[in-house]
Amino acid sequence: MKRSEEITTQYFDFLINHIRQVVSGEVPEFMEVNEIAGELAVSHKHLTDTIKKKTGQHPCYFYDEEIIRQAKQMLVDSDKSVAEIARILTYDPSNFSKFFKKVTGKTPGDFRSSSSR
C-alpha cells in the first residue's frame, strides 16, 4: 500500500472512531484537523494535500459529512430532541441547525419528519 493510501485510510478510520467517541461521551469535543494530523504523525498540510489528491475533497468535507451522517442516524433512531442531539455533537443548538441545513438543505426537524413517513 502506498503511503498516501495508508494516510487516507488512517484518516477515515480515525475520523469514524473519533466521532463515535464524542457521541458516546468518551472525549469531550471534536478535534481540529491539525490535531488529527498530529495523531497520525503527519503535518496538517501533508494530510490536507494527501486527502485532497486521493479524494478531490478537503478533509473537513468528510469530517462534516460524517457528523451529519451521525446526526441523521440519531434523528431517525432516537427520540432525543434536536437540541439534545446538537449538544451531544458539541454544537450550540442554533448553530447545529444552521450547519445541518447548510449541508443537507433541510432543518433537523424537517429531516426527522420526512424520514419518519
Buried (B, 14 or more C-beta within 10 A) or exposed (E): EEEBEEBBEBBBEBBBEBBEBBBEEEBEEBBEBEEBBBEBEBEBEBBBBBBEEBBEEEBEBBBBEBBBEBBBEBBEEEEEEBBEBBBBBBBEBEEBBEBBBEBBEBBBEEBBEEEEE
